[in-house]
Amino acid sequence: MSRAVAPDRMLPAGPGGARRRIKVRGGNLGSFLCWAVVFADIGTSVYYTPGILYGQFGSRSTIFVLMTLFVFILLCVKYAEVTWRYPEGGGVVNVSSQALHPFVGLLGGLFILVDYYLTAGISALSGVFYMAVLVPGLVPLATWLTVVALAGLGLLNTMGIKESARTTALVACLAAGGQLLVVIAVAISLGPSGIIHSFSALASGPAFPVQSLVTGYAAAFLAFSGLESIAQLAPAMREPRRVIASRAMGGVVLSMAVTSPLLTLWSTTLLSTNADSSQFISLLGAHVAGPALGDFVAVSGSLLLVFASNTAIIGAYHVFIALARMGFMPRVLEARNHRRRTPHWAIAAAIVLPIVIVIAAQGSLNLLGDLYAFGLLGTFVLTCVSLDVVRWRERSLWTPRLVALFAVGVLTTILVIVAWSVNLVAKPLATGFGGGLTVIGLVAGLATYRYYRRRRPAVFPVPFRPQRAAASIASALGGRRSAGEVLVILPHEQLAAEAVLGEAARAAAGRGAVFLYRGNRPGQDHPEFMEVADPYLKDYSAHDAFARAEMLARKHITNRRYVYVPGNLPREMVGEVWRTISPRETVVAAEDQGVLPPVPFDRIRRHHTDGNTVLHMFTAKAHKPPETVAGGHGSSPE
């Protein structure tokens, strides 16, 4: 299938007033397929959340689902924005790395791994329980059948057999149809007056104390787990991503707003007290419309739960690969077997712990649900805080609408932090489990980083995005124009690079410098499903070039920044970076002079080293760059 191409984007005007158009290419997934993939993850929570909440809050569980639904809608707005701001995907790993610090990206990766582990386990286990509606004899074997299912999914991924978005859409539509049929069947069974009366159960009983309200609100976030999927889909999303993401998230909100509260309400109030809470939705369908609907919900729900488990496994091993490419995990996790070209070690890392968790929990959905809180809400917190920071850096461009959007975003962050803080205290088992895994991951990640740093420093440059050129460069300069006094364009050839770096050390000693590298043109392979498709992570030549620059610059240049121009962008994009930074001095190899815009330089010095000619060009008249915003910087973490 051909890749969609967005309308041309206009880059900032150069000194001569000319504006360059560049086509921004997107993926294949439209809003419907994006909705389907996200619903295949988040829509599964309705199968097990009512039963888990019922065990804690009884027939009034819906109160807390409704409270959390409001925050879920606000979170959807933020995640849709993350999708178009970070088209390379990566979710919390990418947004927190670029907005805050790469080490925070490591923390975010560990949070989402804890979430993925539990999603894989609880979805597979719940799928077995729903199949037991048709085959009751499966219940005593649920734990070991779940282990077999997880191992089987790992084997399928190792063999290279992957789910497609269209297959996922088919299963998502079947499951969503089953959920909607149950809602309609119950509504018909109750009638208008019965529907209104069913809500009276929420007001019956004594008033909840404030502590119980807050605890229930925090616990009910389980009903909306899986939101991170939309950010992971960004590389495969069709342009314009802003529109596609908004429509997809609108569909997700509509789907969940209709099904989750109503199915929670009716399954916790209409079924008998001895009903199996792990099969609530299927039993509700059978209760109001007969066994045919109950069986259909059981089968479609089981399929969707298996797909959700597989999606979590895929997401987990791609997070492992991304962290390995960032230097926080052993490089062996990137290794692919020669026959299938699949990352077998990363897949194994994504499979082993969910299996251990399911065995340790002895098939208890309630226990697995309690463990959920730490990673899920930790991911939400980091994503929300990171996006708030990015928006704040752009405050000079705010309109009244953007001011309101920022205020609502901060409110969302506060509400999520409250939920996470409450769960840290109210669910000590989740805190101990998730916190323990996170601490182990941090120790391993930082130790791995230090090990590789002894051999080669890790540099995390700012990626240049033509759609947001001014913001990209402002982020690279860290809000300080003096950081861009000298622009150093790093060549690909090593001897030429050493000559350029030698001249750069002399030119920028005691001042600020920006080191720019244009990456190699990537291959024609499309990003894998849920892969973190950041071109820099795969560009090992760029890693080497920036590492050499960092080793030399740290001795002579105190204020240094790094900008990476992806190789899939035209060569002339280097000139756009030059125009935006508007440096007073430029250091470039003679053979790369053609990437610069046709601007008259006041003075040019030529230096010859080992057969390489380096140009040191001076521009007395600063060319006014486009309006920029304050931002962070691409750097090597100390």
KASUL-V62650 format. One record per backbone hydrogen bond with DSSP energy under -0.5 kcal/mol. CO is the residue of the C=O (numbers start at 1). NH is the residue of the N-H. Records with the same first field share a line. If there is no record, write none. Layout:
CO=NH + NH
//
This chain:
4=26
9=11 + 22
14=17
18=14
20=11
22=9
23=25
24=6
27=4
29=238
30=34
31=35
32=36
33=37
34=38
35=39
36=40
37=41
38=41 + 42
39=43
41=44
42=45
43=46
44=47 + 48
45=48 + 49
48=52
49=53
50=54
51=55
52=56
53=56 + 57
54=58
57=60
58=61
60=63 + 64
61=64 + 65
62=66
63=67
64=68
65=69
66=70
67=71
68=72
69=73
70=74
71=75
72=76
73=77
74=78
75=79
76=80
77=81
78=82
79=83
80=84
81=85
82=86
86=89
88=533
90=93
91=95
92=96
93=97
94=98
95=99
96=100 + 101
101=104 + 105
102=106
103=107
104=108
105=109
106=110
107=111
108=112
109=113
110=114
111=115
112=116
113=117
114=118
115=119
116=120
117=121
118=122
119=123
120=124
121=125
122=126
123=127
124=128
125=129
126=130
127=131
128=132
130=133
131=134 + 135
135=138
136=139
138=141
139=142
141=145
142=146
143=147
144=148
145=149
146=150
147=151
148=152
149=153
150=154
151=155
152=156
153=157
154=158
155=159
156=161
157=160
160=162
164=168
165=169
166=170
167=171
168=172
169=173
170=174
171=175
172=176
173=177
174=178
175=179
176=180
177=181
178=182
179=183
180=184
181=185
182=186
183=187
184=188
185=189
186=190
187=191
190=194
191=195
192=196
193=197
194=198
195=199
196=199
197=200
198=201
199=202
200=203 + 204
209=213
210=214
211=215
212=216
213=217
214=218
215=219
216=220
218=221
219=222
220=223
221=224
222=225
224=227
226=229
227=230
228=231 + 232
229=233
231=91 + 234
233=236 + 237
234=237
236=28 + 29
237=27
240=243 + 244
241=245
242=246
243=247
244=248
245=249
246=250
247=251
248=252
249=253
250=254
251=255
252=256
253=257
254=258
255=259
256=260 + 261
259=263
260=264
261=265
262=266
263=267
264=268
265=269
266=270 + 271
272=275
275=277
276=279
277=280
279=283
280=284
281=285
282=286
283=287
284=288
285=289
286=290
290=293 + 294
291=295
292=296
293=297
294=298
295=299
296=300
297=301
298=302
299=303
300=304
301=305
302=306
303=307
304=308
305=309
306=310
307=311
308=312
309=313
310=314
311=315
312=316
313=317
314=318
315=319
316=320
317=321
318=322
319=323
320=324
321=325
322=326
323=328 + 329
324=327
330=333
331=334
332=335
335=345
337=341
342=337 + 344
343=347
344=348
345=349
346=350
347=351
348=351 + 352
349=353
351=355
352=356
353=357
354=358
355=359
356=360
357=361
358=362 + 363
359=362
361=364
363=365
364=368
365=369
366=370
367=371
368=372
369=372
370=373
371=374
372=376
373=377
374=378
375=379
376=380
377=381
378=382
379=383
380=384
381=385
382=386
383=387
384=388
385=389
386=390
387=391
388=392
389=393
390=394
391=394
392=395
393=630
394=397
395=398
399=403
400=404
401=405
402=406
403=407
404=408
405=409
406=410
407=411
408=412
409=413
410=414
411=415
412=416
413=417
414=418
415=419
416=420
417=421
418=422
419=423
420=424
421=425
422=425 + 426
423=427
427=431
428=432
429=433
430=434 + 435
431=435
432=436
433=437
434=438
435=439
436=440
437=441
438=442
439=443
440=444
441=445
442=446
443=447
444=448
445=449
446=450
447=451
448=452
449=453
450=454
451=455
452=455 + 456
459=461
460=635
461=463
462=564
463=465
464=466
465=468
466=469
468=472
469=473
470=474
471=475
472=476
473=477
474=478 + 479
477=480
479=481
480=483
481=484
482=485 + 512
485=584 + 585
486=488 + 514
487=489 + 587
488=490 + 516
493=497
494=498
495=499
496=500
497=501
498=502
499=503
500=504
501=505
502=506
503=507
504=508
508=511
511=559
512=486
513=515 + 561
514=488 + 516
515=563
516=490
517=519 + 565
520=567
528=531
531=533
533=535
534=537 + 538
535=538 + 539
536=539
538=540
539=543
540=544
541=545
542=546
543=547
544=548
545=549
546=550
547=551
548=552
549=553
550=554
552=555 + 556
553=556 + 557
556=510 + 558
558=560
559=513
561=515
562=462
563=517 + 565
564=464 + 566
565=519
566=569
570=573
571=574
572=575 + 576
573=577
574=578
575=579
576=580
577=581
578=582
584=619
585=487
586=588 + 617
587=489
588=615
589=592
590=593
592=595
593=596
597=599
599=601
603=618
605=616
607=609 + 614
609=612
612=609 + 614
613=590
614=607
615=588 + 617
616=605
617=586
618=602 + 603
620=622
622=624
632=478
633=635
634=562
635=460 + 637
//
